[in-house]
Amino acid sequence: MFRKRIILILTSRDEPDGVSRKLAEAIRKIGTHNVVVMSDDRYGSATKLSALDKLMDEGGEYQYLLEKKDKSVLKDKFAFKTLSKRVNRINNLIKRFHPDYILCVTPYAHHCATEAKRRARFDTQIIYLMTSFYLPKRIHDNITNVYIVENSEIKSALVQNGIKAKDVMVMGLPFEIAPVSDAEKTSKKQELGLPKVKTVYLGIQNKKELEKAYSLLLDQGGIANLAVYCEDQKVLSALSARAVTVPDMKVVFIQERDRIDEYLQICDVSVTEYDVATIYKCMKLGVPSIVLSTNEHEQANISFLVSHGLCLTAKEDIEIVGLLYRILQSDVGDYVSENGKKWVEMSSIDNIAAFLSAYIAV
């Protein structure tokens, strides 16, 4: 009986936009492989993040520790048994499913897979899909067989660090959203009861930062509609109460992450924290983004985007308003919009899935 080959996708709880599930669906649609998706609740810490989990999620620090000769650095800082459990679990997955290769879609999954291969010495190849716009420090290793990266600058950096050019594929990122026509956008706005003025999407997870940005935008009156993503019921109640005091601005709230895309499709500007999937989708839609910076890792990605004219960044909350007026009242918005659409026009999840289905691990 014919048995389809298997691809094992390793992911973790911090993956962007359900990328593992969507890639699995795209690969299965091609029909050459079955796909098994395993999150870190199956190979990592099932109930809580350990110190090791948090460190590995940062991308480069764990690799830095591995490069140190003194292994006591690791033993002193973490219980080394914790890592052994991850190694054993991933090794058992290899023995159970006999996959063609492992596809890692988060830094955490990549670190766990490479360490498991290093210590368990299995032969299964590893492909790392890097959802970043720049190369984090020390992300490269001699265990990963293929890197799928967003842009040619990451490829150049990897090659400079000793990775063979043939092992780095520039394919963009696997985040999809379908553009809508002007007529469809108008119809959808009417359906939601939104006036014909511009609509701003506001998506910030940090509660305090969300409340600050929301208040600043609300104070602008009828300059734009607001579509606000907020799952926290208490915060949403407080924001709703404030909206009542500004009757000339229409505010709608998005409580389900799965509904963000349909609102992005009708928005004219996005105000968001660094969220790679949201930013990439806005680029596909031609929606200019104002991105808030919070930490060093995010700032490196934001700086890359700004340097290529792909977004604007607000270092302080108060800057959001000025940037919004620049987008709405000058050609800055059109400039960012056109740059974004050109940047992502050749990228698609189907192209990545086709490559993964055709890849033969030698």
C-alpha positions as CSV (number, residue, x, y, z in Angstrom):
1,M,0.0,0.0,0.0
2,F,1.3,3.4,-1.0
3,R,2.3,5.5,2.0
4,K,2.8,9.3,1.6
5,R,6.0,10.7,2.9
6,I,5.8,12.8,6.0
7,I,7.0,16.3,6.9
8,L,7.4,17.0,10.6
9,I,6.7,20.7,11.5
10,L,7.9,21.8,14.9
11,T,6.4,25.0,16.2
12,S,5.9,26.7,19.6
13,R,3.2,28.8,21.3
14,D,4.7,32.1,20.0
15,E,4.3,31.3,16.3
16,P,2.9,34.1,14.2
17,D,-0.5,33.9,12.5
18,G,-1.0,30.1,12.8
19,V,1.8,29.6,10.2
20,S,2.3,25.9,11.0
21,R,-1.3,25.0,10.3
22,K,-1.5,27.1,7.2
23,L,1.7,25.7,5.8
24,A,0.5,22.2,6.6
25,E,-2.8,22.8,4.7
26,A,-0.9,24.2,1.7
27,I,1.4,21.2,1.6
28,R,-1.4,18.7,2.0
29,K,-3.2,20.3,-0.9
30,I,-0.3,19.5,-3.2
31,G,-0.8,15.9,-2.3
32,T,2.7,14.5,-2.1
33,H,3.1,14.5,1.7
34,N,1.3,14.0,4.9
35,V,2.2,16.7,7.5
36,V,2.5,16.2,11.3
37,V,2.5,19.4,13.3
38,M,4.0,19.3,16.8
39,S,3.9,22.3,19.2
40,D,6.1,22.7,22.2
41,D,3.4,21.3,24.5
42,R,4.4,17.9,23.0
43,Y,8.2,18.3,23.0
44,G,8.9,21.3,25.3
45,S,7.3,22.6,28.6
46,A,3.7,21.7,28.6
47,T,2.5,24.0,31.3
48,K,4.8,26.9,31.9
49,L,7.8,28.7,30.4
50,S,11.1,27.8,32.1
51,A,14.1,30.1,32.2
52,L,15.5,28.0,29.3
53,D,12.3,28.5,27.3
54,K,12.5,32.2,27.7
55,L,16.2,32.4,26.8
56,M,15.8,30.3,23.7
57,D,12.9,32.4,22.5
58,E,15.2,35.4,22.3
59,G,16.9,33.8,19.3
60,G,20.6,34.4,19.9
61,E,21.5,34.1,23.6
62,Y,21.2,30.3,23.8
63,Q,23.5,29.9,20.8
64,Y,26.0,32.2,22.5
65,L,26.0,30.0,25.6
66,L,26.6,26.9,23.4
67,E,29.6,28.6,21.9
68,K,31.2,28.9,25.3
69,K,33.6,26.0,26.2
70,D,32.5,26.0,29.8
71,K,29.4,23.9,29.8
72,S,28.9,24.7,33.5
73,V,27.5,28.0,32.3
74,L,24.4,26.1,31.0
75,K,24.3,23.7,34.0
76,D,24.4,26.5,36.5
77,K,21.8,28.6,34.9
78,F,19.3,25.8,33.9
79,A,18.5,22.3,34.9
80,F,20.2,20.4,32.1
81,K,17.7,17.6,32.5
82,T,15.1,19.9,31.0
83,L,17.0,20.1,27.7
84,S,17.5,16.3,27.8
85,K,13.7,15.8,27.9
86,R,13.3,18.0,24.8
87,V,16.0,16.0,23.0
88,N,14.4,12.7,23.9
89,R,11.0,13.8,22.9
90,I,12.1,15.1,19.4
91,N,14.2,11.9,18.9
92,N,11.1,9.8,19.7
93,L,9.1,11.8,17.1
94,I,11.7,11.0,14.5
95,K,11.5,7.3,15.3
96,R,7.7,7.3,15.3
97,F,7.1,9.2,12.1
98,H,10.3,8.8,10.0
99,P,9.8,12.2,8.4
100,D,11.6,13.3,5.2
101,Y,12.8,16.3,7.2
102,I,11.9,18.6,10.1
103,L,10.6,22.0,9.3
104,C,11.0,24.6,12.1
105,V,8.9,27.7,12.0
106,T,9.9,29.5,15.3
107,P,13.3,30.3,16.9
108,Y,12.4,28.1,19.9
109,A,11.5,25.1,17.7
110,H,14.7,25.6,15.7
111,H,16.9,25.7,18.8
112,C,15.3,22.5,20.2
113,A,15.6,20.6,16.8
114,T,19.2,21.5,16.2
115,E,20.2,20.6,19.8
116,A,18.3,17.3,19.6
117,K,20.1,16.4,16.3
118,R,23.4,17.4,17.8
119,R,23.0,15.3,20.9
120,A,20.9,12.4,19.6
121,R,22.8,12.2,16.3
122,F,19.9,11.4,14.1
123,D,20.3,11.9,10.3
124,T,16.9,13.7,9.6
125,Q,17.5,17.0,7.9
126,I,16.3,20.3,9.3
127,I,14.8,23.2,7.4
128,Y,14.4,26.5,9.2
129,L,11.8,29.0,8.0
130,M,12.9,32.3,9.5
131,T,10.1,34.8,10.1
132,S,12.3,37.8,10.4
133,F,13.5,40.7,8.2
134,Y,17.1,40.6,9.5
135,L,19.5,38.0,10.6
136,P,19.6,37.7,14.4
137,K,23.1,37.3,15.9
138,R,24.5,33.7,15.9
139,I,21.4,32.2,14.5
140,H,23.4,30.1,12.0
141,D,24.8,26.7,12.8
142,N,26.3,23.6,11.1
143,I,23.3,21.5,11.8
144,T,20.5,23.2,9.8
145,N,20.4,22.0,6.2
146,V,18.3,24.7,4.5
147,Y,17.2,28.2,5.5
148,I,14.1,29.8,4.0
149,V,14.4,33.6,4.5
150,E,12.5,36.7,3.7
151,N,15.1,38.7,1.8
152,S,18.4,38.7,0.0
153,E,20.1,40.7,2.8
154,I,19.6,37.8,5.2
155,K,21.0,35.4,2.6
156,S,24.1,37.5,2.1
157,A,24.6,37.7,5.9
158,L,24.3,33.9,6.2
159,V,26.7,33.3,3.3
160,Q,29.2,35.7,4.9
161,N,28.9,33.5,8.0
162,G,29.8,30.3,6.1
163,I,26.5,29.0,5.0
164,K,26.5,27.8,1.4
165,A,24.4,30.0,-0.9
166,K,22.6,27.0,-2.3
167,D,21.3,26.2,1.2
168,V,19.5,29.6,1.6
169,M,16.3,30.2,-0.2
170,V,14.9,33.7,-0.5
171,M,11.1,33.2,-0.6
172,G,9.5,35.9,1.4
173,L,7.1,35.0,4.3
174,P,4.1,32.7,4.3
175,F,1.5,35.3,5.3
176,E,-1.4,35.7,3.0
177,I,-4.4,38.0,2.7
178,A,-6.6,38.7,-0.3
179,P,-6.9,42.3,-1.4
180,V,-10.5,43.6,-2.0
181,S,-11.7,46.0,-4.6
182,D,-12.8,49.6,-3.8
183,A,-16.4,48.6,-4.3
184,E,-16.0,45.6,-1.9
185,K,-14.3,47.9,0.6
186,T,-17.1,50.4,0.5
187,S,-19.7,47.7,0.8
188,K,-18.0,46.1,3.8
189,K,-17.7,49.5,5.5
190,Q,-21.4,50.1,5.0
191,E,-22.2,46.7,6.4
192,L,-20.2,47.6,9.5
193,G,-21.8,51.0,9.8
194,L,-18.6,52.8,9.2
195,P,-18.6,56.4,7.6
196,K,-16.8,57.0,4.3
197,V,-13.8,58.6,6.0
198,K,-10.5,56.7,6.3
199,T,-10.3,53.7,8.7
200,V,-7.4,53.1,11.1
201,Y,-6.6,49.6,12.4
202,L,-5.2,49.6,16.0
203,G,-3.6,46.4,17.2
204,I,-1.4,46.5,20.3
205,Q,-1.3,43.7,22.9
206,N,0.2,45.7,25.8
207,K,-2.8,47.0,27.7
208,K,-1.2,50.3,28.8
209,E,0.2,51.0,25.3
210,L,-3.1,50.2,23.7
211,E,-5.0,52.6,26.1
212,K,-2.5,55.4,25.4
213,A,-2.6,55.0,21.6
214,Y,-6.4,54.6,21.7
215,S,-6.8,57.9,23.7
216,L,-4.6,59.8,21.3
217,L,-6.5,58.6,18.3
218,L,-9.8,59.2,19.9
219,D,-8.9,62.8,20.7
220,Q,-8.6,63.5,16.9
221,G,-12.4,63.4,16.6
222,G,-13.8,62.5,13.2
223,I,-10.6,62.3,11.2
224,A,-11.0,58.5,10.9
225,N,-12.9,55.5,11.9
226,L,-11.2,53.1,14.4
227,A,-11.0,49.3,14.2
228,V,-9.5,48.2,17.5
229,Y,-8.3,44.6,18.2
230,C,-8.8,43.8,21.9
231,E,-9.6,40.4,23.4
232,D,-9.5,41.4,27.1
233,Q,-13.1,42.0,28.2
234,K,-12.2,44.5,31.0
235,V,-10.0,46.6,28.8
236,L,-12.6,46.5,26.0
237,S,-15.3,47.7,28.3
238,A,-13.2,50.7,29.3
239,L,-12.4,51.5,25.7
240,S,-16.0,51.2,24.7
241,A,-17.1,53.6,27.5
242,R,-14.6,56.2,26.2
243,A,-15.8,55.8,22.6
244,V,-19.3,57.0,23.6
245,T,-17.8,60.4,24.6
246,V,-16.7,61.0,21.0
247,P,-19.8,60.6,18.9
248,D,-18.3,61.9,15.6
249,M,-15.8,59.0,15.5
250,K,-17.0,55.5,14.7
251,V,-15.2,52.7,16.7
252,V,-15.6,49.0,16.1
253,F,-13.9,46.4,18.3
254,I,-12.4,43.1,17.1
255,Q,-12.4,40.4,19.8
256,E,-11.3,37.4,17.8
257,R,-7.9,37.1,16.2
258,D,-9.4,35.2,13.3
259,R,-11.4,38.3,12.3
260,I,-8.4,40.7,12.0
261,D,-7.9,40.0,8.3
262,E,-11.4,41.1,7.3
263,Y,-10.9,44.4,9.1
264,L,-7.4,44.9,7.7
265,Q,-8.9,44.5,4.2
266,I,-11.0,47.7,4.7
267,C,-8.5,49.8,6.6
268,D,-6.4,52.6,5.2
269,V,-3.8,52.8,7.9
270,S,-2.5,50.3,10.5
271,V,-1.1,51.3,13.9
272,T,0.4,48.2,15.4
273,E,3.1,46.9,17.7
274,Y,5.8,44.8,15.8
275,D,3.7,41.9,14.6
276,V,5.4,40.3,11.5
277,A,2.2,38.8,10.1
278,T,0.1,42.0,10.4
279,I,2.9,44.1,8.9
280,Y,3.4,41.7,6.0
281,K,-0.3,41.5,5.3
282,C,-0.5,45.3,5.3
283,M,2.3,45.4,2.8
284,K,0.3,43.0,0.6
285,L,-2.8,45.1,0.9
286,G,-0.9,48.4,0.3
287,V,-1.9,49.6,3.8
288,P,0.8,51.8,5.3
289,S,1.8,50.8,8.9
290,I,2.9,52.9,11.9
291,V,4.8,50.5,14.0
292,L,5.6,50.9,17.7
293,S,8.9,49.7,19.0
294,T,9.3,47.9,22.4
295,N,12.5,45.8,22.5
296,E,15.9,45.4,20.8
297,H,14.9,42.4,18.7
298,E,11.8,44.2,17.4
299,Q,13.8,47.4,16.8
300,A,16.2,45.7,14.5
301,N,13.3,44.5,12.3
302,I,11.6,47.8,12.4
303,S,14.8,49.6,11.5
304,F,15.2,47.3,8.5
305,L,11.6,48.1,7.4
306,V,12.0,51.8,7.8
307,S,15.3,51.9,5.9
308,H,13.5,50.3,2.9
309,G,10.5,52.6,3.1
310,L,8.2,49.8,4.2
311,C,6.7,51.4,7.3
312,L,6.9,54.4,9.6
313,T,7.9,54.0,13.3
314,A,6.7,55.8,16.4
315,K,9.3,55.8,19.2
316,E,6.9,57.5,21.5
317,D,3.1,57.2,21.7
318,I,2.7,60.9,21.0
319,E,4.3,60.5,17.6
320,I,1.5,58.3,16.4
321,V,-0.8,61.3,15.7
322,G,1.8,63.2,13.7
323,L,2.6,60.2,11.6
324,L,-1.1,59.5,11.0
325,Y,-1.6,63.0,9.7
326,R,1.4,62.7,7.4
327,I,0.0,59.5,5.9
328,L,-3.5,60.9,5.5
329,Q,-2.6,64.4,4.3
330,S,0.6,63.9,2.2
331,D,2.0,61.4,-0.3
332,V,3.9,59.6,2.4
333,G,1.2,57.0,2.7
334,D,1.2,56.3,-1.1
335,Y,5.0,56.0,-1.0
336,V,5.0,53.4,1.8
337,S,2.0,51.6,0.2
338,E,3.7,51.2,-3.2
339,N,7.0,50.1,-1.6
340,G,5.2,47.4,0.4
341,K,3.2,46.0,-2.5
342,K,6.4,45.8,-4.7
343,W,8.3,44.1,-1.9
344,V,5.9,41.2,-1.4
345,E,4.5,40.8,-4.9
346,M,6.5,37.6,-5.6
347,S,6.0,36.0,-2.1
348,S,3.3,33.4,-1.4
349,I,2.6,30.5,0.9
350,D,2.0,28.4,-2.2
351,N,5.5,29.0,-3.5
352,I,7.0,28.0,-0.1
353,A,4.7,24.9,0.0
354,A,5.7,23.9,-3.5
355,F,9.4,24.1,-2.6
356,L,8.9,22.1,0.6
357,S,6.9,19.4,-1.3
358,A,9.6,19.1,-4.0
359,Y,12.6,19.2,-1.6
360,I,14.4,15.9,-1.5
361,A,16.5,15.3,1.6
362,V,19.8,13.7,0.5
